[in-house]
């Protein structure tokens, strides 16, 4: 991850956390539903890792949102 994009990764992660909490599911539950480790969900939400398109699409299916919602960054 390039340092100049860290802020964008963090905003993406905040959106994942926001929609996860809106569905009232834990990181563990989300991890099980998208078939990744809970620590990976945590790293995504903290903006510490990148995410593949496959995982983005799976997150959107589980969270019942459109991909653009994960990229609608609040200032």
C-alpha positions in Angstrom: 0.0 0.0 0.0 1.4 3.4 -1.0 1.4 5.8 2.0 -0.4 8.5 0.0 -3.4 6.1 -0.2 -3.5 5.1 3.4 -6.3 7.6 4.2 -8.5 6.1 1.4 -8.0 2.6 2.7 -9.0 3.9 6.2 -12.2 5.5 4.7 -13.0 2.3 2.9 -12.6 0.4 6.1 -14.8 2.8 8.0 -17.5 2.1 5.4 -17.1 -1.7 5.8 -17.5 -1.3 9.6 -20.5 1.1 9.2 -22.4 -1.3 7.0 -21.5 -4.3 9.1 -22.7 -2.6 12.2 -25.9 -1.5 10.4 -26.6 -5.2 9.7 -25.9 -5.9 13.4 -23.3 -8.5 12.8 -19.9 -8.9 14.4 -16.5 -9.1 12.7 -16.5 -12.8 13.4 -19.9 -13.3 11.7 -18.9 -11.2 8.7 -15.6 -13.1 8.4 -17.5 -16.5 8.4 -20.0 -15.2 5.8 -17.3 -14.0 3.4 -14.9 -16.9 4.2 -12.0 -15.0 5.6 -10.3 -14.8 9.0 -11.7 -12.3 11.6 -8.3 -10.7 11.7 -8.6 -9.9 8.0 -11.9 -8.1 8.6 -10.3 -6.2 11.4 -7.3 -5.2 9.1 -9.7 -4.1 6.4 -11.8 -2.0 8.8 -8.6 -0.4 10.1 -7.4 0.4 6.6 -4.3 -1.8 7.0 -4.8 -4.1 3.9 -6.1 -3.9 0.4 -9.1 -5.9 -0.7 -9.6 -7.9 -3.9 -12.6 -7.2 -6.1 -13.8 -10.7 -5.3 -13.9 -9.9 -1.6 -15.5 -6.5 -2.3 -18.3 -8.2 -4.2 -18.8 -10.8 -1.5 -18.9 -8.1 1.2 -21.6 -6.3 -0.8 -23.7 -9.4 -1.2 -23.5 -10.2 2.5 -24.1 -6.5 3.6 -26.8 -6.1 1.0 -25.2 -2.9 -0.5 -23.8 -1.8 -3.8 -20.1 -1.6 -4.3 -20.2 2.2 -4.8 -21.5 2.5 -1.2 -18.2 1.2 0.1 -16.4 3.9 -1.9 -18.7 6.8 -1.0 -16.2 8.4 1.4 -17.3 10.9 4.0 -15.1 13.8 4.7 
